[in-house]
Amino acid sequence: MPDPTRDAPDSSAEPRTFRDRPVSFVRRSGRMSEAQERAWSELAAHYVLTVERDAAATSVRPGATVDPVAVWGREAPLVVEIGSGQGHAIVHAAASAPDRDFLAIEVFKAGLARTMLDADKAGAQNLRLVEANAPEVLQHLLPEAAAAELWVFFPDPWHKKKHTKRRLVTPAFARIAAGAVRDGGFVRLATDWEEYAEQMRDVLDASLDFERAFDGDWAERFEGRVLTAFERKGARAGRSIRDLTYRRRPRVAHGGAAHDKPAAAAGA
């Protein structure tokens, strides 16, 4: 049976390996509403970043880097959310913090459309969106140390044992996140799956690039995160919400140059 997480290759082209590991999402197709279609036709030119692709439809070609100052038209702290879904958290954040810039990373077109509609209604002109695989955005699209904060709220837990390899937060992802976040910047995570929360904590604790920015077992709930459908669903099911916050350690210089970004992208 075909793997739905991979894009169908062009039979007329030479065979290519799209990614060296599974991505953390299954890209579902679905019909968009009239309003969502209108968002793409009328709002995407402002909100959605144009991405040069590699082999896969959600890939980012190595070297296809954007200049945040050119994209947002100013220098400001950049907050990046991975898996923004319908955009509830990031639209609220962007509207509440006009002095900051925001980037929503999502692979589901309907979710991006909803985000654009809500951002336009809220007047969140400091928000941009990108339809792409998140690790490739961090590694290829954004310059080194571009993000002041990186948010990973309620990623797919892939709770079945045979699927845990698809989880986003892994040691490979931690290395890529370390390249994207500036010194002293933050990675903020939240999940309602305790076992995944423990994995996230183990991964970031083991990273030499990050340090805990909380005391005790878990961080306090991030006050900048609005209550979303995912959090409500977890709470209704009786699952505790676990937050984690990590600070990017200063980069170690070798011969006057900081560590390079990781050479190999993780398809997570």
Phi and psi in degrees as a GROMACS rama.xvg file:
@    title "Ramachandran Plot"
@    xaxis  label "Phi"
@    yaxis  label "Psi"
@TYPE xy
-60.6504  145.096  PRO-2
-78.0674  115.391  ASP-3
-71.798  -11.1095  PRO-4
-85.4732  -4.76121  THR-5
-111.17  146.888  ARG-6
-82.423  140.964  ASP-7
-65.7628  130.571  ALA-8
-74.3215  158.355  PRO-9
-78.2901  115.238  ASP-10
-65.7095  -18.3424  SER-11
-87.9825  -8.48281  SER-12
-99.64  168.162  ALA-13
-65.8027  142.832  GLU-14
-59.3129  139.301  PRO-15
-134.654  148.091  ARG-16
-88.2449  117.471  THR-17
-72.0085  -50.5498  PHE-18
-145.975  152.411  ARG-19
-90.3638  -0.837131  ASP-20
-153.952  161.597  ARG-21
-64.4281  149.008  PRO-22
-82.8428  166.013  VAL-23
-90.5426  15.5762  SER-24
-141.963  157.406  PHE-25
-112.525  117.248  VAL-26
-81.0514  109.454  ARG-27
-96.5753  140.382  ARG-28
-97.5429  148.149  SER-29
-163.794  155.299  GLY-30
-75.6246  133.424  ARG-31
-89.7872  154.679  MET-32
-73.5596  169.874  SER-33
-59.9458  -40.995  GLU-34
-64.9433  -39.3958  ALA-35
-67.4711  -40.3087  GLN-36
-63.2876  -39.0382  GLU-37
-65.1267  -36.6073  ARG-38
-59.5162  -43.1916  ALA-39
-67.0174  -37.3752  TRP-40
-78.9349  -31.4206  SER-41
-105.176  -26.852  GLU-42
-113.21  -20.7263  LEU-43
-61.6089  -31.9722  ALA-44
-59.5535  -32.3533  ALA-45
-86.3345  -44.7439  HIS-46
-89.577  -34.9731  TYR-47
-95.7485  127.473  VAL-48
-75.0456  138.205  LEU-49
-79.827  130.534  THR-50
-121.436  130.51  VAL-51
-79.0717  126.424  GLU-52
-94.067  156.968  ARG-53
-95.626  -134.029  ASP-54
-75.4911  -41.1419  ALA-55
-88.2217  155.794  ALA-56
-65.213  -27.1636  ALA-57
-105.12  15.1221  THR-58
-84.5325  169.946  SER-59
-127.898  125.512  VAL-60
-67.2487  130.159  ARG-61
-53.9926  133.35  PRO-62
93.0342  -6.7343  GLY-63
-86.7072  59.6627  ALA-64
-84.1009  142.135  THR-65
-101.056  160.034  VAL-66
-103.42  109.163  ASP-67
-54.8452  -36.4994  PRO-68
-63.8414  -39.3302  VAL-69
-70.7157  -37.0135  ALA-70
-68.7739  -48.0429  VAL-71
-95.47  -10.2661  TRP-72
75.084  20.0935  GLY-73
-169.577  170.916  ARG-74
-101.143  121.517  GLU-75
-157.259  156.285  ALA-76
-58.7282  136.635  PRO-77
-108.177  126.323  LEU-78
-108.199  129.011  VAL-79
-117.518  127.113  VAL-80
-111.09  128.732  GLU-81
-94.6079  129.186  ILE-82
70.2557  58.9349  GLY-83
-74.9252  -10.5896  SER-84
59.4601  -126.051  GLY-85
-80.1128  -4.77897  GLN-86
88.0249  9.77019  GLY-87
-59.6311  -45.9893  HIS-88
-69.0119  -46.4057  ALA-89
-77.4809  -31.6652  ILE-90
-65.3519  -44.7962  VAL-91
-60.4329  -43.908  HIS-92
-65.1714  -44.1691  ALA-93
-65.0052  -40.0021  ALA-94
-69.2026  -29.5198  ALA-95
-84.8957  -18.1752  SER-96
-130.988  72.9952  ALA-97
-65.3898  -14.1678  PRO-98
-84.1171  -1.09457  ASP-99
-117.987  158.556  ARG-100
-106.928  151.157  ASP-101
-134.307  142.523  PHE-102
-129.838  122.111  LEU-103
-100.713  126.18  ALA-104
-107.948  122.466  ILE-105
-153.759  150.294  GLU-106
-106.244  -9.1754  VAL-107
-96.4582  116.277  PHE-108
-60.7486  -39.3486  LYS-109
-63.676  -38.7219  ALA-110
-65.1576  -40.0156  GLY-111
-65.2264  -38.6816  LEU-112
-63.253  -44.9263  ALA-113
-60.4183  -40.2587  ARG-114
-61.5504  -44.0689  THR-115
-62.1421  -44.021  MET-116
-60.9757  -44.9747  LEU-117
-70.3789  -37.4018  ASP-118
-64.8034  -40.7741  ALA-119
-64.2918  -41.7313  ASP-120
-65.2764  -37.1098  LYS-121
-84.2482  -7.73908  ALA-122
72.2144  27.7514  GLY-123
-83.9265  77.5084  ALA-124
-76.5598  -10.0602  GLN-125
-91.1885  12.766  ASN-126
-107.957  138.07  LEU-127
-129.38  158.41  ARG-128
-127.385  152.215  LEU-129
-140.674  131.906  VAL-130
-95.6162  93.2465  GLU-131
-167.696  164.701  ALA-132
-69.191  123.023  ASN-133
-57.307  -48.4233  ALA-134
-58.8808  -32.887  PRO-135
-72.1421  -31.344  GLU-136
-65.1498  -46.7084  VAL-137
-64.3393  -37.8621  LEU-138
-84.9373  -36.3192  GLN-139
-111.236  -40.2875  HIS-140
-81.2754  -41.5749  LEU-141
-89.776  142.261  LEU-142
-65.765  162.897  PRO-143
-52.6557  133.464  GLU-144
58.2762  32.3957  ALA-145
-76.902  -28.2571  ALA-146
-93.1458  132.147  ALA-147
-79.0985  -34.0632  ALA-148
-143.524  147.604  GLU-149
-126.28  124.098  LEU-150
-109.954  133.417  TRP-151
-131.316  91.3034  VAL-152
-106.891  119.524  PHE-153
54.8533  54.5999  PHE-154
-67.72  157.845  PRO-155
-55.7006  122.471  ASP-156
-77.0475  -15.0087  PRO-157
40.335  62.616  TRP-158
-73.7784  -18.0735  HIS-159
-73.0673  137.355  LYS-160
-55.2817  -38.7998  LYS-161
-70.6065  -13.6698  LYS-162
-106.959  -3.51464  HIS-163
-62.2933  -19.7355  THR-164
-64.3734  -16.7946  LYS-165
-84.8097  -7.03502  ARG-166
-60.5665  144.978  ARG-167
-70.1648  -47.5829  LEU-168
-84.6939  103.324  VAL-169
-136.225  170.149  THR-170
-56.9114  -37.0858  PRO-171
-63.2194  -41.5326  ALA-172
-65.8726  -39.2064  PHE-173
-59.4404  -38.6229  ALA-174
-66.2425  -40.8725  ARG-175
-68.0559  -41.677  ILE-176
-61.3003  -37.6219  ALA-177
-62.7663  -32.7953  ALA-178
-72.7612  -28.1621  GLY-179
-87.3626  -26.9672  ALA-180
-95.3484  136.036  VAL-181
-73.4568  161.125  ARG-182
-57.1324  131.009  ASP-183
82.4005  -4.89009  GLY-184
-75.9708  176.31  GLY-185
-124.989  147.469  PHE-186
-112.901  123.109  VAL-187
-115.592  130.768  ARG-188
-131.059  152.09  LEU-189
-151.658  143.799  ALA-190
-155.989  155.884  THR-191
-103.573  9.52356  ASP-192
-107.602  107.67  TRP-193
-60.3755  -40.5548  GLU-194
-63.8118  -37.8197  GLU-195
-70.2029  -37.9432  TYR-196
-59.0738  -41.2475  ALA-197
-65.2278  -38.9078  GLU-198
-63.5876  -45.9887  GLN-199
-55.4722  -46.297  MET-200
-64.0843  -42.672  ARG-201
-61.1908  -42.6845  ASP-202
-64.0309  -49.1296  VAL-203
-72.904  -34.1089  LEU-204
-62.1715  -35.9748  ASP-205
-79.0597  -14.6069  ALA-206
-76.9522  130.945  SER-207
-74.5729  -11.0964  LEU-208
-90.1442  -12.7787  ASP-209
-128.437  156.384  PHE-210
-135.023  152.93  GLU-211
-63.4755  139.571  ARG-212
-116.261  37.1501  ALA-213
-153.283  159.537  PHE-214
-107.184  154.243  ASP-215
81.1731  -159.596  GLY-216
-78.3051  -35.7194  ASP-217
-137.772  156.043  TRP-218
-77.398  158.604  ALA-219
-66.2032  153.383  GLU-220
-57.2645  130.804  ARG-221
-67.7901  117.775  PHE-222
-67.862  -17.975  GLU-223
-82.4061  -1.25848  GLY-224
-97.7486  116.182  ARG-225
-74.4881  157.151  VAL-226
-71.8265  118.137  LEU-227
-109.173  174.202  THR-228
-60.9189  -37.0907  ALA-229
-62.9652  -43.1666  PHE-230
-68.0779  -41.1511  GLU-231
-61.9238  -41.5809  ARG-232
-62.92  -43.8783  LYS-233
-63.6148  -41.6072  GLY-234
-65.1505  -40.6166  ALA-235
-62.729  -32.1649  ARG-236
-81.9399  0.747696  ALA-237
83.1874  14.6096  GLY-238
-91.9809  137.621  ARG-239
-77.3482  142.283  SER-240
-88.8928  125.207  ILE-241
-109.991  127.89  ARG-242
-108.945  148.891  ASP-243
-138.52  142.311  LEU-244
-137.015  127.095  THR-245
-125.882  144.167  TYR-246
-104.17  137.473  ARG-247
-73.495  122.598  ARG-248
-70.4431  156.906  ARG-249
-59.7509  141.476  PRO-250
-67.5249  142.305  ARG-251
-89.2631  125.738  VAL-252
-88.2586  143.013  ALA-253
-127.089  109.606  HIS-254
63.9803  29.3323  GLY-255
88.4235  -1.4086  GLY-256
-116.459  140.42  ALA-257
-72.7731  164.449  ALA-258
-54.567  141.165  HIS-259
-73.8983  162.86  ASP-260
-67.6154  153.481  LYS-261
-55.2459  143.788  PRO-262
-79.7319  -29.1007  ALA-263
-115.296  126.963  ALA-264
-75.0666  142.474  ALA-265
-99.9082  125.981  ALA-266
-82.3512  71.144  GLY-267
